[in-house]
Amino acid sequence: MVSELLPEKVSNYLDALVPPRQPEMARMENFAKETDFPIIGPASGYLCYQVARMIGAKRIFELGSGYGYSTAWFARAVKENGGGQVFHVVWDEGLSKDARQHLGSLGLADSVTFLVSEAVQALKQTEGPFDLIFNDIDKQAYPESLPVIASKLRRGGVLLVDNTLWSGRILNEGDHSPATEAIRKFNRAVTTDPAWIASIVPIRDGVMVAYKV
C-alpha cells in the first residue's frame, strides 16, 4: 500500500465516515490489508462514487482496475443513476476473474464490461464518449495517456486520477525517478491547461478531480 500522507488518525477518521459497505466490499478491503494490494480505499472510493453520482455518470472507463474494488464503487453509482456501463480493464486474467467474482457477489456484474488488455490501448479502441474516466495505470504512462483520455471524455465529464501525490515523492526535489517525474509532468499538464478545471484532493495518496471544460 502507499505510504500515508495524512496522519493515521485522520485517515482512519475519514474512512470511518464512509457508510457501511456490503460484506463483499469489506472482504475486498481486508484482503488488500492482508496482502498489501493497492486499492483506493474507502474514503477515496466513496469520493469516486460521489462524483459519479453528482454528474449522473452512465458510461465510465477505468484505466487500471485491479480486482474490482474501485469498479464496485463506480458500478454502484451507475446502477443508482438509472443504469449504464463501467469498463473494467486489467492486463492480468486472474485479476479479471477475481473482479468478475466480486462484482457478481455484489450484484453489480451486469453493469460491468470486463476487458483483459493494456488499458490505454483498450480506451483507444472503445467507442466514446464517456462521462467519467478513472486513471490508475503505471505512473510512467500518465502523461501519454492524457491526450487519449481527453479525446474520449465528453465535455462536462470528469477525470479522476489516483496517486497524484505519490506518497509525497513529488515533493522530494532529489527524486527524479521516471514515475515521479511522470506524475509531476501530468499534474502540471492538467492544472495549467484551460481545458480542465482541476484540483487534487489530499486523501490517501492524492486523488485529482478534473472537469473537462
Helices and strands as residue ranges (DSSP letters): H 8-17, H 23-35, H 41-54, E 59-63, H 69-80, E 85-90, H 93-105, G 109-111, E 112-116, H 119-125, E 130-135, G 139-141, H 142-152, E 153-161, G 166-171, H 178-191, E 196-201, E 207-212
